[in-house]
Amino acid sequence: MQGLIICSQMKKIGLISDTHGYLDESVFNHFDQCNEIWHAGDFGTVAIAEQLQHGQTGSEKILRGVFGNIDGYDIRSMYQEQLVWVCEEVKILMIHIGGYPPKYNTKTKEQLSIHRPQLFISGHSHILKIMYDEKFQCLHMNPGAAGKQGWHSMRTIIRFVIDGKDMRDCEVIELGKR
């Protein structure tokens, strides 16, 4: 008798934000094994999106993103202000200017109530945060800022895994001083 074999479609995710037109070459090494790259806004240029999507090897990756407050028409024509989707069995809401638990802006509170995601991603603040929100029962991630513009002192990104309903193996990666 043969047993049932279930193959996991686990996804490795690279999360980045606030590049402001600058992309550190080391990001490609950190995101090399990622299935998808998510950008939480303030790309700065279309070239950043293209570089993230095609990487150094030219092997295309899935790139999901939202536009940020500094992004021009070129980025705004490619990306929405907010994105809601499901990866594996995890519902995700991404908004560039969203706040963090419990200090969300009004629009974000409304969207969290409507969509009830398990993962909420924002950027904008340039402050790295990974924290659980008891009220909305979701994990909040802000990867900080990967670019050189802003007041942050360390450039950061996040890498993690979504495996079914589980979010795990979260790594904060420091890219160096601003």
Phi and psi restraints in degrees (value plus and minus 20) as a CYANA .aco file:
   2 GLN   PHI    -115.0   -75.0
   2 GLN   PSI     122.2   162.2
   3 GLY   PHI    -105.9   -65.9
   3 GLY   PSI     143.8   183.8
   4 LEU   PHI     -99.6   -59.6
   4 LEU   PSI     108.4   148.4
   5 ILE   PHI    -126.7   -86.7
   5 ILE   PSI     104.9   144.9
   6 ILE   PHI    -133.4   -93.4
   6 ILE   PSI     101.1   141.1
   7 CYS   PHI    -114.7   -74.7
   7 CYS   PSI     104.9   144.9
   8 SER   PHI     -94.9   -54.9
   8 SER   PSI     122.4   162.4
   9 GLN   PHI    -124.1   -84.1
   9 GLN   PSI      16.1    56.1
  10 MET   PHI     -63.8   -23.8
  10 MET   PSI     119.1   159.1
  11 LYS   PHI    -135.8   -95.8
  11 LYS   PSI     112.5   152.5
  12 LYS   PHI    -117.1   -77.1
  12 LYS   PSI     107.2   147.2
  13 ILE   PHI    -135.9   -95.9
  13 ILE   PSI     115.6   155.6
  14 GLY   PHI    -127.7   -87.7
  14 GLY   PSI     103.3   143.3
  15 LEU   PHI    -134.6   -94.6
  15 LEU   PSI     108.0   148.0
  16 ILE   PHI    -162.1  -122.1
  16 ILE   PSI     135.4   175.4
  17 SER   PHI    -176.2  -136.2
  17 SER   PSI     143.6   183.6
  18 ASP   PHI      29.8    69.8
  18 ASP   PSI      32.8    72.8
  19 THR   PHI     -96.2   -56.2
  19 THR   PSI     -48.1    -8.1
  20 HIS   PHI      29.1    69.1
  20 HIS   PSI      21.5    61.5
  21 GLY   PHI      64.4   104.4
  21 GLY   PSI     -16.2    23.8
  22 TYR   PHI    -143.7  -103.7
  22 TYR   PSI     109.7   149.7
  23 LEU   PHI    -148.3  -108.3
  23 LEU   PSI      93.0   133.0
  24 ASP   PHI     -84.8   -44.8
  24 ASP   PSI     111.7   151.7
  25 GLU   PHI     -78.7   -38.7
  25 GLU   PSI     -48.8    -8.8
  26 SER   PHI     -86.9   -46.9
  26 SER   PSI     -38.8     1.2
  27 VAL   PHI     -77.2   -37.2
  27 VAL   PSI     -57.9   -17.9
  28 PHE   PHI     -81.5   -41.5
  28 PHE   PSI     -59.8   -19.8
  29 ASN   PHI     -85.7   -45.7
  29 ASN   PSI     -62.4   -22.4
  30 HIS   PHI     -89.3   -49.3
  30 HIS   PSI     -51.3   -11.3
  31 PHE   PHI    -120.3   -80.3
  31 PHE   PSI     -15.2    24.8
  32 ASP   PHI     -75.0   -35.0
  32 ASP   PSI     -62.6   -22.6
  33 GLN   PHI    -109.9   -69.9
  33 GLN   PSI     -17.7    22.3
  34 CYS   PHI     -97.7   -57.7
  34 CYS   PSI     121.9   161.9
  35 ASN   PHI     -99.4   -59.4
  35 ASN   PSI     -54.8   -14.8
  36 GLU   PHI    -157.2  -117.2
  36 GLU   PSI     130.5   170.5
  37 ILE   PHI    -141.2  -101.2
  37 ILE   PSI     112.5   152.5
  38 TRP   PHI    -137.9   -97.9
  38 TRP   PSI     110.0   150.0
  39 HIS   PHI    -135.8   -95.8
  39 HIS   PSI     100.9   140.9
  40 ALA   PHI    -110.5   -70.5
  40 ALA   PSI      10.8    50.8
  41 GLY   PHI      79.0   119.0
  41 GLY   PSI     144.6   184.6
  42 ASP   PHI      41.6    81.6
  42 ASP   PSI      34.0    74.0
  43 PHE   PHI     -78.8   -38.8
  43 PHE   PSI     -69.8   -29.8
  44 GLY   PHI      79.5   119.5
  44 GLY   PSI     -68.0   -28.0
  45 THR   PHI    -165.3  -125.3
  45 THR   PSI     137.2   177.2
  46 VAL   PHI     -84.5   -44.5
  46 VAL   PSI     -51.6   -11.6
  47 ALA   PHI     -77.3   -37.3
  47 ALA   PSI     -56.0   -16.0
  48 ILE   PHI     -83.0   -43.0
  48 ILE   PSI     -66.0   -26.0
  49 ALA   PHI     -80.6   -40.6
  49 ALA   PSI     -64.5   -24.5
  50 GLU   PHI     -84.3   -44.3
  50 GLU   PSI     -62.0   -22.0
  51 GLN   PHI     -83.7   -43.7
  51 GLN   PSI     -63.1   -23.1
  52 LEU   PHI     -84.5   -44.5
  52 LEU   PSI     -60.1   -20.1
  53 GLN   PHI     -90.1   -50.1
  53 GLN   PSI     -57.4   -17.4
  54 HIS   PHI    -121.2   -81.2
  54 HIS   PSI     -35.2     4.8
  55 GLY   PHI      39.0    79.0
  55 GLY   PSI    -189.7  -149.7
  56 GLN   PHI    -101.2   -61.2
  56 GLN   PSI     -48.4    -8.4
  57 THR   PHI    -108.3   -68.3
  57 THR   PSI     -31.7     8.3
  58 GLY   PHI      65.6   105.6
  58 GLY   PSI     -20.8    19.2
  59 SER   PHI     -99.8   -59.8
  59 SER   PSI      97.6   137.6
  60 GLU   PHI     -89.5   -49.5
  60 GLU   PSI     115.4   155.4
  61 LYS   PHI    -133.7   -93.7
  61 LYS   PSI     137.5   177.5
  62 ILE   PHI     -91.9   -51.9
  62 ILE   PSI     106.2   146.2
  63 LEU   PHI    -139.2   -99.2
  63 LEU   PSI     100.7   140.7
  64 ARG   PHI    -134.2   -94.2
  64 ARG   PSI     124.4   164.4
  65 GLY   PHI    -185.6  -145.6
  65 GLY   PSI     150.6   190.6
  66 VAL   PHI    -149.4  -109.4
  66 VAL   PSI     134.8   174.8
  67 PHE   PHI    -101.9   -61.9
  67 PHE   PSI     134.8   174.8
  68 GLY   PHI    -132.5   -92.5
  68 GLY   PSI     158.4   198.4
  69 ASN   PHI     -85.9   -45.9
  69 ASN   PSI     -43.7    -3.7
  70 ILE   PHI    -113.0   -73.0
  70 ILE   PSI     -28.2    11.8
  71 ASP   PHI     -95.1   -55.1
  71 ASP   PSI     118.1   158.1
  72 GLY   PHI    -107.2   -67.2
  72 GLY   PSI    -191.3  -151.3
  73 TYR   PHI     -78.8   -38.8
  73 TYR   PSI     -56.5   -16.5
  74 ASP   PHI     -77.2   -37.2
  74 ASP   PSI     -68.6   -28.6
  75 ILE   PHI     -91.7   -51.7
  75 ILE   PSI     -61.5   -21.5
  76 ARG   PHI     -83.9   -43.9
  76 ARG   PSI     -45.0    -5.0
  77 SER   PHI    -100.2   -60.2
  77 SER   PSI     -36.5     3.5
  78 MET   PHI    -119.6   -79.6
  78 MET   PSI     -49.6    -9.6
  79 TYR   PHI    -148.2  -108.2
  79 TYR   PSI     133.5   173.5
  80 GLN   PHI    -111.7   -71.7
  80 GLN   PSI     150.7   190.7
  81 GLU   PHI     -91.9   -51.9
  81 GLU   PSI     -53.5   -13.5
  82 GLN   PHI    -159.8  -119.8
  82 GLN   PSI     135.3   175.3
  83 LEU   PHI    -156.2  -116.2
  83 LEU   PSI     113.9   153.9
  84 VAL   PHI    -146.2  -106.2
  84 VAL   PSI     106.5   146.5
  85 TRP   PHI    -176.4  -136.4
  85 TRP   PSI     153.5   193.5
  86 VAL   PHI    -137.8   -97.8
  86 VAL   PSI     108.8   148.8
  87 CYS   PHI    -137.3   -97.3
  87 CYS   PSI     102.6   142.6
  88 GLU   PHI      38.6    78.6
  88 GLU   PSI    -136.0   -96.0
  89 GLU   PHI    -138.7   -98.7
  89 GLU   PSI       2.7    42.7
  90 VAL   PHI    -132.1   -92.1
  90 VAL   PSI     104.5   144.5
  91 LYS   PHI    -106.5   -66.5
  91 LYS   PSI     112.0   152.0
  92 ILE   PHI    -141.7  -101.7
  92 ILE   PSI     120.0   160.0
  93 LEU   PHI    -141.6  -101.6
  93 LEU   PSI     107.0   147.0
  94 MET   PHI    -145.0  -105.0
  94 MET   PSI     108.1   148.1
  95 ILE   PHI    -160.8  -120.8
  95 ILE   PSI     114.2   154.2
  96 HIS   PHI     -82.8   -42.8
  96 HIS   PSI     -76.3   -36.3
  97 ILE   PHI    -120.7   -80.7
  97 ILE   PSI      76.7   116.7
  98 GLY   PHI    -146.3  -106.3
  98 GLY   PSI     -44.6    -4.6
  99 GLY   PHI      67.6   107.6
  99 GLY   PSI    -181.5  -141.5
 100 TYR   PHI    -172.6  -132.6
 100 TYR   PSI     144.6   184.6
 101 PRO   PHI     -81.8   -41.8
 101 PRO   PSI     114.2   154.2
 102 PRO   PHI    -112.4   -72.4
 102 PRO   PSI      -5.1    34.9
 103 LYS   PHI    -115.8   -75.8
 103 LYS   PSI      42.0    82.0
 104 TYR   PHI    -107.2   -67.2
 104 TYR   PSI     134.6   174.6
 105 ASN   PHI     -96.9   -56.9
 105 ASN   PSI     148.0   188.0
 106 THR   PHI     -78.8   -38.8
 106 THR   PSI     -64.7   -24.7
 107 LYS   PHI     -82.1   -42.1
 107 LYS   PSI     -62.5   -22.5
 108 THR   PHI     -84.9   -44.9
 108 THR   PSI     -63.2   -23.2
 109 LYS   PHI     -75.8   -35.8
 109 LYS   PSI     -64.3   -24.3
 110 GLU   PHI     -82.4   -42.4
 110 GLU   PSI     -65.1   -25.1
 111 GLN   PHI     -88.5   -48.5
 111 GLN   PSI     -56.0   -16.0
 112 LEU   PHI     -83.5   -43.5
 112 LEU   PSI     -59.5   -19.5
 113 SER   PHI     -87.3   -47.3
 113 SER   PSI     -59.6   -19.6
 114 ILE   PHI     -91.1   -51.1
 114 ILE   PSI     -70.4   -30.4
 115 HIS   PHI    -108.8   -68.8
 115 HIS   PSI     -45.9    -5.9
 116 ARG   PHI      29.2    69.2
 116 ARG   PSI      36.0    76.0
 117 PRO   PHI     -93.0   -53.0
 117 PRO   PSI     139.9   179.9
 118 GLN   PHI    -109.1   -69.1
 118 GLN   PSI     -38.5     1.5
 119 LEU   PHI    -156.9  -116.9
 119 LEU   PSI     105.2   145.2
 120 PHE   PHI    -135.1   -95.1
 120 PHE   PSI     105.9   145.9
 121 ILE   PHI    -138.0   -98.0
 121 ILE   PSI     114.6   154.6
 122 SER   PHI    -160.5  -120.5
 122 SER   PSI     149.8   189.8
 123 GLY   PHI    -150.8  -110.8
 123 GLY   PSI    -153.7  -113.7
 124 HIS   PHI      54.9    94.9
 124 HIS   PSI     -67.6   -27.6
 125 SER   PHI     -94.8   -54.8
 125 SER   PSI     -39.2     0.8
 126 HIS   PHI      46.2    86.2
 126 HIS   PSI      -4.8    35.2
 127 ILE   PHI    -130.1   -90.1
 127 ILE   PSI      96.9   136.9
 128 LEU   PHI     -84.4   -44.4
 128 LEU   PSI     105.4   145.4
 129 LYS   PHI    -164.3  -124.3
 129 LYS   PSI     115.4   155.4
 130 ILE   PHI    -156.4  -116.4
 130 ILE   PSI      91.4   131.4
 131 MET   PHI    -172.5  -132.5
 131 MET   PSI     131.7   171.7
 132 TYR   PHI    -113.5   -73.5
 132 TYR   PSI     117.5   157.5
 133 ASP   PHI    -124.2   -84.2
 133 ASP   PSI      87.7   127.7
 134 GLU   PHI     -82.8   -42.8
 134 GLU   PSI     -61.1   -21.1
 135 LYS   PHI     -80.5   -40.5
 135 LYS   PSI     -69.2   -29.2
 136 PHE   PHI    -115.1   -75.1
 136 PHE   PSI     -21.6    18.4
 137 GLN   PHI      30.5    70.5
 137 GLN   PSI      34.2    74.2
 138 CYS   PHI    -164.1  -124.1
 138 CYS   PSI     136.7   176.7
 139 LEU   PHI    -106.8   -66.8
 139 LEU   PSI     115.1   155.1
 140 HIS   PHI    -128.6   -88.6
 140 HIS   PSI     112.7   152.7
 141 MET   PHI    -149.9  -109.9
 141 MET   PSI     114.0   154.0
 142 ASN   PHI    -150.8  -110.8
 142 ASN   PSI      96.4   136.4
 143 PRO   PHI     -95.5   -55.5
 143 PRO   PSI     -15.4    24.6
 144 GLY   PHI      57.4    97.4
 144 GLY   PSI    -170.6  -130.6
 145 ALA   PHI    -142.0  -102.0
 145 ALA   PSI     113.9   153.9
 146 ALA   PHI    -117.3   -77.3
 146 ALA   PSI     -32.9     7.1
 147 GLY   PHI    -110.5   -70.5
 147 GLY   PSI    -197.0  -157.0
 148 LYS   PHI    -120.5   -80.5
 148 LYS   PSI     -26.4    13.6
 149 GLN   PHI    -106.4   -66.4
 149 GLN   PSI     119.3   159.3
 150 GLY   PHI      99.2   139.2
 150 GLY   PSI    -195.4  -155.4
 151 TRP   PHI    -120.1   -80.1
 151 TRP   PSI     -25.1    14.9
 152 HIS   PHI     -83.2   -43.2
 152 HIS   PSI     133.8   173.8
 153 SER   PHI    -119.7   -79.7
 153 SER   PSI     -49.3    -9.3
 154 MET   PHI    -138.2   -98.2
 154 MET   PSI     112.6   152.6
 155 ARG   PHI    -104.6   -64.6
 155 ARG   PSI     111.0   151.0
 156 THR   PHI    -155.8  -115.8
 156 THR   PSI     135.3   175.3
 157 ILE   PHI    -160.3  -120.3
 157 ILE   PSI     150.3   190.3
 158 ILE   PHI    -149.1  -109.1
 158 ILE   PSI     124.4   164.4
 159 ARG   PHI    -149.2  -109.2
 159 ARG   PSI     115.8   155.8
 160 PHE   PHI    -175.6  -135.6
 160 PHE   PSI     155.2   195.2
 161 VAL   PHI    -141.1  -101.1
 161 VAL   PSI     119.3   159.3
 162 ILE   PHI    -135.4   -95.4
 162 ILE   PSI     100.7   140.7
 163 ASP   PHI    -149.7  -109.7
 163 ASP   PSI      79.0   119.0
 164 GLY   PHI      46.7    86.7
 164 GLY   PSI    -138.3   -98.3
 165 LYS   PHI    -113.3   -73.3
 165 LYS   PSI     -27.4    12.6
 166 ASP   PHI    -110.7   -70.7
 166 ASP   PSI     114.8   154.8
 167 MET   PHI    -130.6   -90.6
 167 MET   PSI     102.9   142.9
 168 ARG   PHI    -171.6  -131.6
 168 ARG   PSI     159.4   199.4
 169 ASP   PHI      33.9    73.9
 169 ASP   PSI      22.7    62.7
 170 CYS   PHI     -94.6   -54.6
 170 CYS   PSI     108.8   148.8
 171 GLU   PHI    -146.2  -106.2
 171 GLU   PSI     107.8   147.8
 172 VAL   PHI    -111.9   -71.9
 172 VAL   PSI     107.5   147.5
 173 ILE   PHI    -136.3   -96.3
 173 ILE   PSI     104.3   144.3
 174 GLU   PHI    -112.5   -72.5
 174 GLU   PSI     106.2   146.2
 175 LEU   PHI    -112.6   -72.6
 175 LEU   PSI     -30.3     9.7
 176 GLY   PHI     102.7   142.7
 176 GLY   PSI     152.9   192.9
 177 LYS   PHI     -85.7   -45.7
 177 LYS   PSI     129.5   169.5
